[in-house]
């Protein structure tokens, strides 16, 4: 048995939460492999809406085991609030959720460092969510970090204050006001709450489960174009958002990777700074924002919007070895007379189908125009009912990237999902 992977192919916010929740009915184990509470996975079912920041999106499925993997960075305060909200909804979180002992912890001073660093960059800021993600990964790679398993040690408090002291020395370089003790009490209370969860050696649990023939679904956060190595650097996140990150973020071998579900929107969005070749600044861009409710589930910030970029999509597909494409928010394109899709870039007067290395290089998209449709896709539940113009739009994407679109989302609810091919694990 292998690990199947769900990840985003754009700049995040593609709708991974809904798809993981949808697929979770067929997997006993769902594991989050990277990122932190800067991610917000939205789920809608039974006329209710939920936003998950750290907890895997399979938590609502009875009988599932959910794992927060070692590649994740966890803020205990945000985690406790999220779990207590779920508990108030009747979800037995402590029965369904386990945490890798190797998961790194976000300290209050990590958030301060994040804010101070972003403030110092001024106009060149990257658009951080200020959740302390980057500084926590810096401590991880600098071999200074605290991990979830450390909370069981009698020396944990001493280690916390030793790391805090290092942070305070680092913060002296910034002209930034802060109170280092403001969130400490809540943080230690949240640590006590975390001690009520199963803290496991997730790499053994996952590989033992594979040996026993159990199916595992790995859930990523953000998107491939925000990857620390292959994204639009330096306007990226601090972790590996690609399929390779699932292996290092959970502890299984690349040879155990199964299907790779690549999720993309029928258009593009981005939060924060960084290049965005197909970004719109006109009424079409505003229409996409309003119809798609493109406001960050974590920050509430308005998302930048633009047409679908096939150059970037093909790049993400190549990096991740995608086997199955899933297109989200198809219904948002309802009512557009004409749609545009970027099929190439113009850089220094030359046409290319490759994403440039330098995020600061000016790029002009070359568009293909396609006819829109007036049908309300959100009411459709089978492929046979889809309008001819929409099916042509899908075929154009498939022919361009060389992969079939297996699942279509036509609305936020679980039921607003059209499976074009029978789902078979093989």
Secondary structure as a PSIPRED ss2 file (coil, helix, strand):
# PSIPRED VFORMAT (PSIPRED V4.0)

   1 X C   1.000  0.000  0.000
   2 X C   1.000  0.000  0.000
   3 X E   0.000  0.000  1.000
   4 X E   0.000  0.000  1.000
   5 X E   0.000  0.000  1.000
   6 X E   0.000  0.000  1.000
   7 X E   0.000  0.000  1.000
   8 X E   0.000  0.000  1.000
   9 X C   1.000  0.000  0.000
  10 X C   1.000  0.000  0.000
  11 X C   1.000  0.000  0.000
  12 X C   1.000  0.000  0.000
  13 X C   1.000  0.000  0.000
  14 X C   1.000  0.000  0.000
  15 X C   1.000  0.000  0.000
  16 X H   0.000  1.000  0.000
  17 X H   0.000  1.000  0.000
  18 X H   0.000  1.000  0.000
  19 X H   0.000  1.000  0.000
  20 X H   0.000  1.000  0.000
  21 X H   0.000  1.000  0.000
  22 X H   0.000  1.000  0.000
  23 X H   0.000  1.000  0.000
  24 X H   0.000  1.000  0.000
  25 X H   0.000  1.000  0.000
  26 X H   0.000  1.000  0.000
  27 X C   1.000  0.000  0.000
  28 X C   1.000  0.000  0.000
  29 X E   0.000  0.000  1.000
  30 X E   0.000  0.000  1.000
  31 X E   0.000  0.000  1.000
  32 X E   0.000  0.000  1.000
  33 X C   1.000  0.000  0.000
  34 X C   1.000  0.000  0.000
  35 X E   0.000  0.000  1.000
  36 X C   1.000  0.000  0.000
  37 X C   1.000  0.000  0.000
  38 X C   1.000  0.000  0.000
  39 X C   1.000  0.000  0.000
  40 X C   1.000  0.000  0.000
  41 X E   0.000  0.000  1.000
  42 X E   0.000  0.000  1.000
  43 X E   0.000  0.000  1.000
  44 X E   0.000  0.000  1.000
  45 X E   0.000  0.000  1.000
  46 X C   1.000  0.000  0.000
  47 X C   1.000  0.000  0.000
  48 X E   0.000  0.000  1.000
  49 X E   0.000  0.000  1.000
  50 X E   0.000  0.000  1.000
  51 X E   0.000  0.000  1.000
  52 X E   0.000  0.000  1.000
  53 X C   1.000  0.000  0.000
  54 X C   1.000  0.000  0.000
  55 X C   1.000  0.000  0.000
  56 X C   1.000  0.000  0.000
  57 X C   1.000  0.000  0.000
  58 X C   1.000  0.000  0.000
  59 X C   1.000  0.000  0.000
  60 X C   1.000  0.000  0.000
  61 X C   1.000  0.000  0.000
  62 X C   1.000  0.000  0.000
  63 X C   1.000  0.000  0.000
  64 X C   1.000  0.000  0.000
  65 X E   0.000  0.000  1.000
  66 X E   0.000  0.000  1.000
  67 X E   0.000  0.000  1.000
  68 X E   0.000  0.000  1.000
  69 X C   1.000  0.000  0.000
  70 X C   1.000  0.000  0.000
  71 X C   1.000  0.000  0.000
  72 X E   0.000  0.000  1.000
  73 X E   0.000  0.000  1.000
  74 X E   0.000  0.000  1.000
  75 X C   1.000  0.000  0.000
  76 X H   0.000  1.000  0.000
  77 X H   0.000  1.000  0.000
  78 X H   0.000  1.000  0.000
  79 X H   0.000  1.000  0.000
  80 X H   0.000  1.000  0.000
  81 X H   0.000  1.000  0.000
  82 X H   0.000  1.000  0.000
  83 X H   0.000  1.000  0.000
  84 X H   0.000  1.000  0.000
  85 X H   0.000  1.000  0.000
  86 X H   0.000  1.000  0.000
  87 X H   0.000  1.000  0.000
  88 X H   0.000  1.000  0.000
  89 X C   1.000  0.000  0.000
  90 X C   1.000  0.000  0.000
  91 X C   1.000  0.000  0.000
  92 X C   1.000  0.000  0.000
  93 X H   0.000  1.000  0.000
  94 X H   0.000  1.000  0.000
  95 X H   0.000  1.000  0.000
  96 X H   0.000  1.000  0.000
  97 X E   0.000  0.000  1.000
  98 X E   0.000  0.000  1.000
  99 X E   0.000  0.000  1.000
 100 X E   0.000  0.000  1.000
 101 X C   1.000  0.000  0.000
 102 X C   1.000  0.000  0.000
 103 X C   1.000  0.000  0.000
 104 X E   0.000  0.000  1.000
 105 X E   0.000  0.000  1.000
 106 X C   1.000  0.000  0.000
 107 X C   1.000  0.000  0.000
 108 X H   0.000  1.000  0.000
 109 X H   0.000  1.000  0.000
 110 X H   0.000  1.000  0.000
 111 X H   0.000  1.000  0.000
 112 X H   0.000  1.000  0.000
 113 X H   0.000  1.000  0.000
 114 X H   0.000  1.000  0.000
 115 X H   0.000  1.000  0.000
 116 X H   0.000  1.000  0.000
 117 X H   0.000  1.000  0.000
 118 X H   0.000  1.000  0.000
 119 X H   0.000  1.000  0.000
 120 X H   0.000  1.000  0.000
 121 X H   0.000  1.000  0.000
 122 X H   0.000  1.000  0.000
 123 X H   0.000  1.000  0.000
 124 X H   0.000  1.000  0.000
 125 X C   1.000  0.000  0.000
 126 X C   1.000  0.000  0.000
 127 X C   1.000  0.000  0.000
 128 X C   1.000  0.000  0.000
 129 X C   1.000  0.000  0.000
 130 X C   1.000  0.000  0.000
 131 X C   1.000  0.000  0.000
 132 X C   1.000  0.000  0.000
 133 X H   0.000  1.000  0.000
 134 X H   0.000  1.000  0.000
 135 X H   0.000  1.000  0.000
 136 X H   0.000  1.000  0.000
 137 X H   0.000  1.000  0.000
 138 X H   0.000  1.000  0.000
 139 X H   0.000  1.000  0.000
 140 X H   0.000  1.000  0.000
 141 X H   0.000  1.000  0.000
 142 X C   1.000  0.000  0.000
 143 X C   1.000  0.000  0.000
 144 X C   1.000  0.000  0.000
 145 X C   1.000  0.000  0.000
 146 X C   1.000  0.000  0.000
 147 X E   0.000  0.000  1.000
 148 X H   0.000  1.000  0.000
 149 X H   0.000  1.000  0.000
 150 X H   0.000  1.000  0.000
 151 X H   0.000  1.000  0.000
 152 X H   0.000  1.000  0.000
 153 X C   1.000  0.000  0.000
 154 X C   1.000  0.000  0.000
 155 X C   1.000  0.000  0.000
 156 X H   0.000  1.000  0.000
 157 X H   0.000  1.000  0.000
 158 X H   0.000  1.000  0.000
 159 X H   0.000  1.000  0.000
 160 X H   0.000  1.000  0.000
 161 X H   0.000  1.000  0.000
 162 X H   0.000  1.000  0.000
 163 X H   0.000  1.000  0.000
 164 X H   0.000  1.000  0.000
 165 X H   0.000  1.000  0.000
 166 X H   0.000  1.000  0.000
 167 X H   0.000  1.000  0.000
 168 X H   0.000  1.000  0.000
 169 X H   0.000  1.000  0.000
 170 X H   0.000  1.000  0.000
 171 X H   0.000  1.000  0.000
 172 X C   1.000  0.000  0.000
 173 X C   1.000  0.000  0.000
 174 X C   1.000  0.000  0.000
 175 X C   1.000  0.000  0.000
 176 X C   1.000  0.000  0.000
 177 X C   1.000  0.000  0.000
 178 X C   1.000  0.000  0.000
 179 X C   1.000  0.000  0.000
 180 X C   1.000  0.000  0.000
 181 X C   1.000  0.000  0.000
 182 X C   1.000  0.000  0.000
 183 X C   1.000  0.000  0.000
 184 X H   0.000  1.000  0.000
 185 X H   0.000  1.000  0.000
 186 X H   0.000  1.000  0.000
 187 X H   0.000  1.000  0.000
 188 X H   0.000  1.000  0.000
 189 X H   0.000  1.000  0.000
 190 X H   0.000  1.000  0.000
 191 X H   0.000  1.000  0.000
 192 X H   0.000  1.000  0.000
 193 X H   0.000  1.000  0.000
 194 X H   0.000  1.000  0.000
 195 X C   1.000  0.000  0.000
 196 X C   1.000  0.000  0.000
 197 X C   1.000  0.000  0.000
 198 X E   0.000  0.000  1.000
 199 X E   0.000  0.000  1.000
 200 X E   0.000  0.000  1.000
 201 X C   1.000  0.000  0.000
 202 X H   0.000  1.000  0.000
 203 X H   0.000  1.000  0.000
 204 X H   0.000  1.000  0.000
 205 X H   0.000  1.000  0.000
 206 X H   0.000  1.000  0.000
 207 X H   0.000  1.000  0.000
 208 X H   0.000  1.000  0.000
 209 X H   0.000  1.000  0.000
 210 X H   0.000  1.000  0.000
 211 X H   0.000  1.000  0.000
 212 X C   1.000  0.000  0.000
 213 X C   1.000  0.000  0.000
 214 X C   1.000  0.000  0.000
 215 X C   1.000  0.000  0.000
 216 X E   0.000  0.000  1.000
 217 X E   0.000  0.000  1.000
 218 X E   0.000  0.000  1.000
 219 X E   0.000  0.000  1.000
 220 X C   1.000  0.000  0.000
 221 X C   1.000  0.000  0.000
 222 X C   1.000  0.000  0.000
 223 X C   1.000  0.000  0.000
 224 X H   0.000  1.000  0.000
 225 X H   0.000  1.000  0.000
 226 X H   0.000  1.000  0.000
 227 X C   1.000  0.000  0.000
 228 X C   1.000  0.000  0.000
 229 X C   1.000  0.000  0.000
 230 X C   1.000  0.000  0.000
 231 X C   1.000  0.000  0.000
 232 X C   1.000  0.000  0.000
 233 X C   1.000  0.000  0.000
 234 X C   1.000  0.000  0.000
 235 X C   1.000  0.000  0.000
 236 X C   1.000  0.000  0.000
 237 X C   1.000  0.000  0.000
 238 X C   1.000  0.000  0.000
 239 X C   1.000  0.000  0.000
 240 X C   1.000  0.000  0.000
 241 X C   1.000  0.000  0.000
 242 X C   1.000  0.000  0.000
 243 X H   0.000  1.000  0.000
 244 X H   0.000  1.000  0.000
 245 X H   0.000  1.000  0.000
 246 X H   0.000  1.000  0.000
 247 X H   0.000  1.000  0.000
 248 X H   0.000  1.000  0.000
 249 X H   0.000  1.000  0.000
 250 X H   0.000  1.000  0.000
 251 X C   1.000  0.000  0.000
 252 X C   1.000  0.000  0.000
 253 X C   1.000  0.000  0.000
 254 X H   0.000  1.000  0.000
 255 X H   0.000  1.000  0.000
 256 X H   0.000  1.000  0.000
 257 X E   0.000  0.000  1.000
 258 X E   0.000  0.000  1.000
 259 X E   0.000  0.000  1.000
 260 X E   0.000  0.000  1.000
 261 X E   0.000  0.000  1.000
 262 X E   0.000  0.000  1.000
 263 X E   0.000  0.000  1.000
 264 X E   0.000  0.000  1.000
 265 X E   0.000  0.000  1.000
 266 X C   1.000  0.000  0.000
 267 X C   1.000  0.000  0.000
 268 X E   0.000  0.000  1.000
 269 X E   0.000  0.000  1.000
 270 X E   0.000  0.000  1.000
 271 X C   1.000  0.000  0.000
 272 X C   1.000  0.000  0.000
 273 X C   1.000  0.000  0.000
 274 X C   1.000  0.000  0.000
 275 X C   1.000  0.000  0.000
 276 X C   1.000  0.000  0.000
 277 X C   1.000  0.000  0.000
 278 X C   1.000  0.000  0.000
 279 X E   0.000  0.000  1.000
 280 X C   1.000  0.000  0.000
 281 X C   1.000  0.000  0.000
 282 X C   1.000  0.000  0.000
 283 X H   0.000  1.000  0.000
 284 X H   0.000  1.000  0.000
 285 X H   0.000  1.000  0.000
 286 X H   0.000  1.000  0.000
 287 X H   0.000  1.000  0.000
 288 X H   0.000  1.000  0.000
 289 X H   0.000  1.000  0.000
 290 X H   0.000  1.000  0.000
 291 X H   0.000  1.000  0.000
 292 X C   1.000  0.000  0.000
 293 X C   1.000  0.000  0.000
 294 X C   1.000  0.000  0.000
 295 X E   0.000  0.000  1.000
 296 X C   1.000  0.000  0.000
 297 X C   1.000  0.000  0.000
 298 X C   1.000  0.000  0.000
 299 X C   1.000  0.000  0.000
 300 X C   1.000  0.000  0.000
 301 X C   1.000  0.000  0.000
 302 X E   0.000  0.000  1.000
 303 X C   1.000  0.000  0.000
 304 X E   0.000  0.000  1.000
 305 X E   0.000  0.000  1.000
 306 X E   0.000  0.000  1.000
 307 X C   1.000  0.000  0.000
 308 X E   0.000  0.000  1.000
 309 X E   0.000  0.000  1.000
 310 X H   0.000  1.000  0.000
 311 X H   0.000  1.000  0.000
 312 X H   0.000  1.000  0.000
 313 X H   0.000  1.000  0.000
 314 X H   0.000  1.000  0.000
 315 X H   0.000  1.000  0.000
 316 X H   0.000  1.000  0.000
 317 X H   0.000  1.000  0.000
 318 X H   0.000  1.000  0.000
 319 X H   0.000  1.000  0.000
 320 X H   0.000  1.000  0.000
 321 X C   1.000  0.000  0.000
 322 X C   1.000  0.000  0.000
 323 X C   1.000  0.000  0.000
 324 X E   0.000  0.000  1.000
 325 X E   0.000  0.000  1.000
 326 X E   0.000  0.000  1.000
 327 X E   0.000  0.000  1.000
 328 X E   0.000  0.000  1.000
 329 X C   1.000  0.000  0.000
 330 X H   0.000  1.000  0.000
 331 X H   0.000  1.000  0.000
 332 X H   0.000  1.000  0.000
 333 X H   0.000  1.000  0.000
 334 X C   1.000  0.000  0.000
 335 X C   1.000  0.000  0.000
 336 X C   1.000  0.000  0.000
 337 X C   1.000  0.000  0.000
 338 X E   0.000  0.000  1.000
 339 X E   0.000  0.000  1.000
 340 X E   0.000  0.000  1.000
 341 X E   0.000  0.000  1.000
 342 X E   0.000  0.000  1.000
 343 X E   0.000  0.000  1.000
 344 X E   0.000  0.000  1.000
 345 X E   0.000  0.000  1.000
 346 X E   0.000  0.000  1.000
 347 X E   0.000  0.000  1.000
 348 X C   1.000  0.000  0.000
 349 X C   1.000  0.000  0.000
 350 X E   0.000  0.000  1.000
 351 X E   0.000  0.000  1.000
 352 X E   0.000  0.000  1.000
 353 X C   1.000  0.000  0.000
 354 X C   1.000  0.000  0.000
 355 X C   1.000  0.000  0.000
 356 X C   1.000  0.000  0.000
 357 X C   1.000  0.000  0.000
 358 X C   1.000  0.000  0.000
 359 X C   1.000  0.000  0.000
 360 X C   1.000  0.000  0.000
 361 X C   1.000  0.000  0.000
 362 X C   1.000  0.000  0.000
 363 X C   1.000  0.000  0.000
 364 X E   0.000  0.000  1.000
 365 X E   0.000  0.000  1.000
 366 X E   0.000  0.000  1.000
 367 X E   0.000  0.000  1.000
 368 X E   0.000  0.000  1.000
 369 X E   0.000  0.000  1.000
 370 X E   0.000  0.000  1.000
 371 X E   0.000  0.000  1.000
 372 X C   1.000  0.000  0.000
 373 X C   1.000  0.000  0.000
 374 X C   1.000  0.000  0.000
 375 X C   1.000  0.000  0.000
 376 X C   1.000  0.000  0.000
 377 X H   0.000  1.000  0.000
 378 X H   0.000  1.000  0.000
 379 X H   0.000  1.000  0.000
 380 X C   1.000  0.000  0.000
 381 X C   1.000  0.000  0.000
 382 X C   1.000  0.000  0.000
 383 X H   0.000  1.000  0.000
 384 X H   0.000  1.000  0.000
 385 X H   0.000  1.000  0.000
 386 X C   1.000  0.000  0.000
 387 X C   1.000  0.000  0.000
 388 X H   0.000  1.000  0.000
 389 X H   0.000  1.000  0.000
 390 X H   0.000  1.000  0.000
 391 X H   0.000  1.000  0.000
 392 X H   0.000  1.000  0.000
 393 X H   0.000  1.000  0.000
 394 X H   0.000  1.000  0.000
 395 X H   0.000  1.000  0.000
 396 X H   0.000  1.000  0.000
 397 X H   0.000  1.000  0.000
 398 X H   0.000  1.000  0.000
 399 X H   0.000  1.000  0.000
 400 X H   0.000  1.000  0.000
 401 X H   0.000  1.000  0.000
 402 X C   1.000  0.000  0.000
 403 X C   1.000  0.000  0.000
 404 X C   1.000  0.000  0.000
 405 X E   0.000  0.000  1.000
 406 X E   0.000  0.000  1.000
 407 X E   0.000  0.000  1.000
 408 X E   0.000  0.000  1.000
 409 X E   0.000  0.000  1.000
 410 X C   1.000  0.000  0.000
 411 X C   1.000  0.000  0.000
 412 X C   1.000  0.000  0.000
 413 X E   0.000  0.000  1.000
 414 X C   1.000  0.000  0.000
 415 X C   1.000  0.000  0.000
 416 X C   1.000  0.000  0.000
 417 X E   0.000  0.000  1.000
 418 X E   0.000  0.000  1.000
 419 X E   0.000  0.000  1.000
 420 X C   1.000  0.000  0.000
 421 X C   1.000  0.000  0.000
 422 X C   1.000  0.000  0.000
 423 X C   1.000  0.000  0.000
 424 X C   1.000  0.000  0.000
 425 X C   1.000  0.000  0.000
 426 X C   1.000  0.000  0.000
